Amino acid sequence: MSEERSGQPRGWFEKIAQAFSDEPRSREDLLTELKEAAEDNVLDNEALSIIEGAMQVSEMQVRDVMVPRSQMVVVEAEQTPKEFLPVIINSAHSRFPVMGETPDEILGILLAKDLLPLILEETLEHVDISKKLRPATFIPESKRLNVLLSEFQQTRNHMAIVIDEYGGIAGLITIEDVLEQIVGEIEDEHDHEEDDGNIRPFDDNGWIVKALTPVDDFNEYFETGFPEEEFDTMGGIITQRFGHLPEKDESVEINGFNFRILSADNRRIRLMQVTRVQD
């Protein structure tokens, strides 16, 4: 029975299916229909958020979410087990870039699990760590996150070393960093121990700041005086200043800082790049 004869409006699932079967339309048109479906409770809000995150990932580059070089946890090739084991244990990570003679020389990736048999056999003190390394994957800062995610899936790698335009080490990125842009923050049992996990230095004048960073934590870190009475998080303050829910790459200046949106969905800001405004 046709829509005209039945007198019933076409269902949202049918509309979405039709959107994909018709001639390609703009991303904005597709998002509009998806948001309308969510408002009519046909599409779950969490599903909508994931779809939007996946679409945003296709527009983001590695430099937007990578762990900057200054924050990388590395093992030096010349370190003894007594020297590098505390680094591995305290970080609670599972993969570690191994550095050669200079910070720009990454010899490979050390997996913590590859050390377990040596510990059990009590032969760790005599191991040549260079023989336990996995090959490192090197990628440019400009690589698209969706392309990187596909490569991670194909190669089964979980970490890549990011290089800058001069061939130096700019940082690293993991598959978890990419997935968090789609599904939101992925926390494990160690995350609550990281007191400064909401604010990460990015370069000499920049920081990556989570929108959920409490205002009082931001004030303490930067010695600023953002009001703490009306909003609990920096995301709330930024959204109020915009006057609307900002989208990726929108920016605003407040109290001597520039806030650029790195990631957001239809309900909230997720990640911001913060820089001091130069006088």
C-alpha positions as a Markdown table, in Angstrom:
| # | Residue | x | y | z |
|---|---|---|---|---|
| 1 | Met | 0.0 | 0.0 | 0.0 |
| 2 | Ser | 1.5 | 3.3 | -1.0 |
| 3 | Glu | 2.0 | 6.2 | 1.4 |
| 4 | Glu | -0.8 | 8.2 | -0.3 |
| 5 | Arg | -3.3 | 5.4 | -0.2 |
| 6 | Ser | -2.5 | 4.4 | 3.4 |
| 7 | Gly | -2.6 | 8.0 | 4.6 |
| 8 | Gln | 0.3 | 7.1 | 6.9 |
| 9 | Pro | 3.6 | 9.0 | 6.8 |
| 10 | Arg | 6.6 | 7.1 | 5.6 |
| 11 | Gly | 8.5 | 5.4 | 8.5 |
| 12 | Trp | 11.9 | 6.8 | 9.5 |
| 13 | Phe | 13.7 | 3.6 | 8.7 |
| 14 | Glu | 12.3 | 3.8 | 5.2 |
| 15 | Lys | 13.3 | 7.4 | 4.9 |
| 16 | Ile | 16.9 | 6.6 | 6.0 |
| 17 | Ala | 17.0 | 3.6 | 3.6 |
| 18 | Gln | 15.7 | 5.9 | 0.8 |
| 19 | Ala | 18.4 | 8.5 | 1.7 |
| 20 | Phe | 21.1 | 5.9 | 1.0 |
| 21 | Ser | 19.4 | 4.5 | -2.2 |
| 22 | Asp | 18.8 | 8.0 | -3.7 |
| 23 | Glu | 21.4 | 10.2 | -5.3 |
| 24 | Pro | 24.1 | 11.2 | -2.8 |
| 25 | Arg | 23.1 | 14.2 | -0.6 |
| 26 | Ser | 25.0 | 16.4 | 1.8 |
| 27 | Arg | 26.2 | 15.2 | 5.2 |
| 28 | Glu | 24.1 | 17.9 | 6.8 |
| 29 | Asp | 20.9 | 16.5 | 5.2 |
| 30 | Leu | 21.6 | 13.0 | 6.4 |
| 31 | Leu | 22.4 | 14.2 | 9.9 |
| 32 | Thr | 19.2 | 16.2 | 10.0 |
| 33 | Glu | 17.1 | 13.1 | 9.2 |
| 34 | Leu | 19.0 | 11.1 | 11.8 |
| 35 | Lys | 18.4 | 13.8 | 14.4 |
| 36 | Glu | 14.7 | 13.9 | 13.6 |
| 37 | Ala | 14.6 | 10.1 | 14.0 |
| 38 | Ala | 16.2 | 10.4 | 17.4 |
| 39 | Glu | 13.7 | 13.1 | 18.4 |
| 40 | Asp | 10.9 | 10.8 | 17.5 |
| 41 | Asn | 12.5 | 8.0 | 19.5 |
| 42 | Val | 13.1 | 5.9 | 16.4 |
| 43 | Leu | 16.9 | 6.1 | 16.8 |
| 44 | Asp | 18.6 | 5.8 | 20.2 |
| 45 | Asn | 20.5 | 8.9 | 21.2 |
| 46 | Glu | 23.6 | 6.9 | 22.0 |
| 47 | Ala | 23.4 | 5.3 | 18.5 |
| 48 | Leu | 23.1 | 8.8 | 17.0 |
| 49 | Ser | 26.1 | 10.0 | 19.0 |
| 50 | Ile | 28.2 | 7.1 | 17.7 |
| 51 | Ile | 27.1 | 7.8 | 14.1 |
| 52 | Glu | 28.1 | 11.4 | 14.5 |
| 53 | Gly | 31.4 | 10.4 | 16.1 |
| 54 | Ala | 32.1 | 8.1 | 13.2 |
| 55 | Met | 31.4 | 10.9 | 10.7 |
| 56 | Gln | 33.6 | 13.4 | 12.6 |
| 57 | Val | 36.5 | 10.9 | 12.6 |
| 58 | Ser | 36.5 | 11.1 | 8.8 |
| 59 | Glu | 37.2 | 14.8 | 9.1 |
| 60 | Met | 39.8 | 14.7 | 11.9 |
| 61 | Gln | 43.6 | 14.2 | 11.5 |
| 62 | Val | 46.1 | 12.3 | 13.7 |
| 63 | Arg | 47.5 | 15.6 | 15.1 |
| 64 | Asp | 44.1 | 16.4 | 16.6 |
| 65 | Val | 44.1 | 13.5 | 19.1 |
| 66 | Met | 47.7 | 12.2 | 19.3 |
| 67 | Val | 49.6 | 12.0 | 22.5 |
| 68 | Pro | 52.3 | 14.7 | 22.1 |
| 69 | Arg | 56.0 | 13.8 | 22.3 |
| 70 | Ser | 56.4 | 15.4 | 25.7 |
| 71 | Gln | 53.7 | 13.1 | 27.1 |
| 72 | Met | 55.0 | 9.8 | 25.6 |
| 73 | Val | 56.0 | 7.1 | 28.0 |
| 74 | Val | 59.1 | 5.5 | 26.4 |
| 75 | Val | 61.7 | 2.9 | 27.3 |
| 76 | Glu | 65.4 | 3.6 | 26.4 |
| 77 | Ala | 67.2 | 0.8 | 24.7 |
| 78 | Glu | 70.2 | 1.1 | 27.0 |
| 79 | Gln | 68.2 | 0.9 | 30.2 |
| 80 | Thr | 68.5 | -2.1 | 32.4 |
| 81 | Pro | 65.4 | -4.0 | 33.5 |
| 82 | Lys | 65.8 | -2.5 | 37.0 |
| 83 | Glu | 65.5 | 0.9 | 35.3 |
| 84 | Phe | 62.7 | 0.4 | 32.8 |
| 85 | Leu | 60.4 | -2.0 | 34.8 |
| 86 | Pro | 59.2 | 0.8 | 37.2 |
| 87 | Val | 58.3 | 2.9 | 34.1 |
| 88 | Ile | 56.2 | 0.0 | 32.7 |
| 89 | Ile | 54.6 | -0.8 | 36.0 |
| 90 | Asn | 53.8 | 2.9 | 37.0 |
| 91 | Ser | 52.3 | 3.8 | 33.6 |
| 92 | Ala | 50.0 | 0.7 | 33.4 |
| 93 | His | 50.3 | 0.8 | 29.6 |
| 94 | Ser | 50.8 | -2.3 | 27.5 |
| 95 | Arg | 52.9 | -0.9 | 24.7 |
| 96 | Phe | 56.0 | 1.2 | 24.9 |
| 97 | Pro | 58.1 | 2.9 | 22.1 |
| 98 | Val | 61.8 | 2.1 | 22.6 |
| 99 | Met | 64.1 | 5.0 | 22.0 |
| 100 | Gly | 67.6 | 4.7 | 20.6 |
| 101 | Glu | 70.4 | 7.2 | 21.1 |
| 102 | Thr | 68.2 | 10.3 | 20.4 |
| 103 | Pro | 64.5 | 11.1 | 21.1 |
| 104 | Asp | 63.9 | 11.0 | 17.3 |
| 105 | Glu | 65.1 | 7.4 | 17.0 |
| 106 | Ile | 62.4 | 4.9 | 17.7 |
| 107 | Leu | 63.8 | 1.4 | 17.4 |
| 108 | Gly | 60.5 | -0.5 | 17.8 |
| 109 | Ile | 57.6 | -1.2 | 20.2 |
| 110 | Leu | 58.0 | -3.2 | 23.4 |
| 111 | Leu | 54.9 | -5.2 | 24.6 |
| 112 | Ala | 54.7 | -5.7 | 28.3 |
| 113 | Lys | 53.4 | -9.2 | 27.8 |
| 114 | Asp | 56.6 | -10.2 | 26.0 |
| 115 | Leu | 58.4 | -9.7 | 29.2 |
| 116 | Leu | 56.3 | -12.0 | 31.3 |
| 117 | Pro | 57.9 | -15.3 | 30.1 |
| 118 | Leu | 61.3 | -13.8 | 30.9 |
| 119 | Ile | 60.2 | -12.8 | 34.4 |
| 120 | Leu | 58.9 | -16.3 | 35.0 |
| 121 | Glu | 62.1 | -17.9 | 33.7 |
| 122 | Glu | 64.1 | -15.4 | 35.8 |
| 123 | Thr | 66.2 | -14.5 | 32.7 |
| 124 | Leu | 65.1 | -10.9 | 32.4 |
| 125 | Glu | 68.3 | -9.5 | 33.7 |
| 126 | His | 70.2 | -11.0 | 30.8 |
| 127 | Val | 67.9 | -10.2 | 28.0 |
| 128 | Asp | 68.8 | -8.0 | 25.0 |
| 129 | Ile | 65.7 | -5.8 | 24.8 |
| 130 | Ser | 66.3 | -5.0 | 21.2 |
| 131 | Lys | 65.6 | -8.6 | 20.3 |
| 132 | Lys | 62.1 | -8.4 | 21.9 |
| 133 | Leu | 60.9 | -5.4 | 19.9 |
| 134 | Arg | 57.9 | -5.4 | 17.5 |
| 135 | Pro | 58.2 | -3.2 | 14.4 |
| 136 | Ala | 57.0 | 0.3 | 14.8 |
| 137 | Thr | 54.5 | 1.9 | 12.4 |
| 138 | Phe | 55.3 | 5.5 | 11.4 |
| 139 | Ile | 52.5 | 7.8 | 10.2 |
| 140 | Pro | 52.3 | 11.6 | 9.3 |
| 141 | Glu | 50.4 | 14.0 | 11.5 |
| 142 | Ser | 48.1 | 14.8 | 8.6 |
| 143 | Lys | 46.7 | 11.2 | 8.2 |
| 144 | Arg | 42.9 | 11.0 | 8.5 |
| 145 | Leu | 41.7 | 9.1 | 11.6 |
| 146 | Asn | 39.3 | 7.0 | 9.6 |
| 147 | Val | 42.1 | 5.9 | 7.3 |
| 148 | Leu | 44.3 | 5.1 | 10.3 |
| 149 | Leu | 41.5 | 3.1 | 12.0 |
| 150 | Ser | 41.1 | 1.0 | 8.8 |
| 151 | Glu | 44.9 | 0.4 | 8.8 |
| 152 | Phe | 44.8 | -0.6 | 12.4 |
| 153 | Gln | 42.1 | -3.1 | 11.6 |
| 154 | Gln | 44.0 | -4.5 | 8.6 |
| 155 | Thr | 47.4 | -4.8 | 10.3 |
| 156 | Arg | 46.1 | -5.6 | 13.8 |
| 157 | Asn | 48.4 | -2.9 | 15.1 |
| 158 | His | 47.3 | -0.9 | 18.2 |
| 159 | Met | 49.9 | 1.9 | 18.2 |
| 160 | Ala | 51.6 | 4.1 | 15.6 |
| 161 | Ile | 54.4 | 6.6 | 16.0 |
| 162 | Val | 53.6 | 10.1 | 14.6 |
| 163 | Ile | 56.2 | 12.0 | 12.7 |
| 164 | Asp | 56.2 | 15.7 | 11.8 |
| 165 | Glu | 57.1 | 17.3 | 8.4 |
| 166 | Tyr | 60.8 | 17.2 | 9.2 |
| 167 | Gly | 60.8 | 13.5 | 10.1 |
| 168 | Gly | 61.1 | 14.1 | 13.8 |
| 169 | Ile | 58.9 | 12.3 | 16.4 |
| 170 | Ala | 55.7 | 14.4 | 17.0 |
| 171 | Gly | 53.9 | 11.9 | 19.3 |
| 172 | Leu | 52.0 | 8.6 | 19.2 |
| 173 | Ile | 48.5 | 7.4 | 18.7 |
| 174 | Thr | 46.7 | 4.2 | 19.7 |
| 175 | Ile | 43.6 | 2.6 | 18.4 |
| 176 | Glu | 41.9 | 3.5 | 21.7 |
| 177 | Asp | 42.5 | 7.2 | 20.9 |
| 178 | Val | 40.7 | 6.8 | 17.7 |
| 179 | Leu | 37.8 | 4.8 | 19.0 |
| 180 | Glu | 37.2 | 7.3 | 21.8 |
| 181 | Gln | 36.4 | 9.9 | 19.2 |
| 182 | Ile | 33.5 | 7.6 | 18.0 |
| 183 | Val | 32.1 | 6.1 | 21.2 |
| 184 | Gly | 33.3 | 8.6 | 23.8 |
| 185 | Glu | 35.8 | 8.2 | 26.7 |
| 186 | Ile | 36.9 | 4.7 | 27.3 |
| 187 | Glu | 38.0 | 4.4 | 30.9 |
| 188 | Asp | 39.8 | 1.5 | 32.6 |
| 189 | Glu | 40.7 | 0.8 | 36.2 |
| 190 | His | 43.8 | 3.0 | 36.0 |
| 191 | Asp | 42.2 | 6.1 | 34.6 |
| 192 | His | 41.0 | 7.5 | 37.9 |
| 193 | Glu | 44.6 | 7.6 | 39.2 |
| 194 | Glu | 45.6 | 10.2 | 36.6 |
| 195 | Asp | 45.0 | 13.5 | 38.3 |
| 196 | Asp | 45.9 | 15.6 | 35.3 |
| 197 | Gly | 44.3 | 13.3 | 32.7 |
| 198 | Asn | 41.8 | 16.1 | 31.7 |
| 199 | Ile | 44.6 | 18.5 | 30.6 |
| 200 | Arg | 47.5 | 17.5 | 28.5 |
| 201 | Pro | 50.3 | 19.8 | 27.2 |
| 202 | Phe | 50.3 | 19.8 | 23.4 |
| 203 | Asp | 53.2 | 22.1 | 22.6 |
| 204 | Asp | 54.9 | 25.2 | 24.1 |
| 205 | Asn | 51.7 | 27.2 | 24.0 |
| 206 | Gly | 48.9 | 24.6 | 23.7 |
| 207 | Trp | 47.0 | 22.1 | 25.6 |
| 208 | Ile | 44.4 | 19.4 | 24.8 |
| 209 | Val | 41.6 | 19.8 | 27.3 |
| 210 | Lys | 38.6 | 17.5 | 27.8 |
| 211 | Ala | 35.3 | 19.4 | 28.0 |
| 212 | Leu | 34.4 | 17.5 | 31.2 |
| 213 | Thr | 37.3 | 19.1 | 33.0 |
| 214 | Pro | 36.0 | 20.7 | 36.2 |
| 215 | Val | 36.2 | 24.5 | 36.2 |
| 216 | Asp | 38.1 | 24.5 | 39.5 |
| 217 | Asp | 40.7 | 22.1 | 38.1 |
| 218 | Phe | 41.1 | 24.3 | 35.0 |
| 219 | Asn | 41.5 | 27.4 | 37.3 |
| 220 | Glu | 44.0 | 25.7 | 39.4 |
| 221 | Tyr | 46.1 | 24.4 | 36.5 |
| 222 | Phe | 46.2 | 27.7 | 34.6 |
| 223 | Glu | 45.8 | 30.0 | 37.6 |
| 224 | Thr | 42.7 | 31.6 | 36.1 |
| 225 | Gly | 39.4 | 32.8 | 37.5 |
| 226 | Phe | 36.6 | 31.3 | 35.5 |
| 227 | Pro | 33.4 | 31.4 | 37.5 |
| 228 | Glu | 32.7 | 28.1 | 39.3 |
| 229 | Glu | 29.1 | 28.8 | 40.5 |
| 230 | Glu | 27.0 | 28.5 | 37.3 |
| 231 | Phe | 28.8 | 25.6 | 35.5 |
| 232 | Asp | 30.7 | 22.6 | 36.8 |
| 233 | Thr | 32.7 | 21.9 | 33.6 |
| 234 | Met | 34.7 | 24.0 | 31.1 |
| 235 | Gly | 32.4 | 22.6 | 28.4 |
| 236 | Gly | 29.5 | 24.4 | 30.0 |
| 237 | Ile | 31.3 | 27.7 | 30.0 |
| 238 | Ile | 32.4 | 27.3 | 26.4 |
| 239 | Thr | 29.0 | 26.4 | 25.2 |
| 240 | Gln | 27.4 | 29.4 | 26.9 |
| 241 | Arg | 29.9 | 31.7 | 25.3 |
| 242 | Phe | 29.2 | 30.3 | 21.9 |
| 243 | Gly | 25.4 | 30.7 | 22.5 |
| 244 | His | 24.9 | 27.3 | 20.7 |
| 245 | Leu | 26.4 | 23.8 | 20.7 |
| 246 | Pro | 29.6 | 24.4 | 18.7 |
| 247 | Glu | 30.9 | 22.1 | 16.0 |
| 248 | Lys | 34.4 | 20.9 | 15.2 |
| 249 | Asp | 36.9 | 23.7 | 14.4 |
| 250 | Glu | 34.7 | 26.5 | 15.8 |
| 251 | Ser | 36.7 | 28.7 | 18.2 |
| 252 | Val | 36.1 | 31.3 | 20.8 |
| 253 | Glu | 38.4 | 33.6 | 22.9 |
| 254 | Ile | 37.7 | 33.9 | 26.6 |
| 255 | Asn | 39.9 | 35.5 | 29.3 |
| 256 | Gly | 43.1 | 35.4 | 27.3 |
| 257 | Phe | 42.6 | 31.8 | 26.0 |
| 258 | Asn | 41.5 | 30.5 | 22.6 |
| 259 | Phe | 39.3 | 27.4 | 22.7 |
| 260 | Arg | 39.1 | 25.4 | 19.5 |
| 261 | Ile | 36.6 | 22.5 | 19.3 |
| 262 | Leu | 38.3 | 19.3 | 18.3 |
| 263 | Ser | 35.4 | 16.9 | 18.9 |
| 264 | Ala | 31.7 | 17.3 | 19.6 |
| 265 | Asp | 28.5 | 15.5 | 19.0 |
| 266 | Asn | 24.8 | 16.6 | 19.0 |
| 267 | Arg | 24.7 | 16.8 | 22.8 |
| 268 | Arg | 28.0 | 17.9 | 24.1 |
| 269 | Ile | 31.5 | 19.1 | 23.4 |
| 270 | Arg | 34.1 | 16.4 | 23.9 |
| 271 | Leu | 37.6 | 17.8 | 23.3 |
| 272 | Met | 39.2 | 21.2 | 22.9 |
| 273 | Gln | 42.5 | 22.6 | 21.9 |
| 274 | Val | 43.4 | 25.5 | 24.2 |
| 275 | Thr | 46.1 | 28.1 | 23.5 |
| 276 | Arg | 47.0 | 31.4 | 25.2 |
| 277 | Val | 46.2 | 34.4 | 23.1 |
| 278 | Gln | 49.4 | 36.3 | 22.2 |
| 279 | Asp | 49.3 | 40.0 | 23.0 |
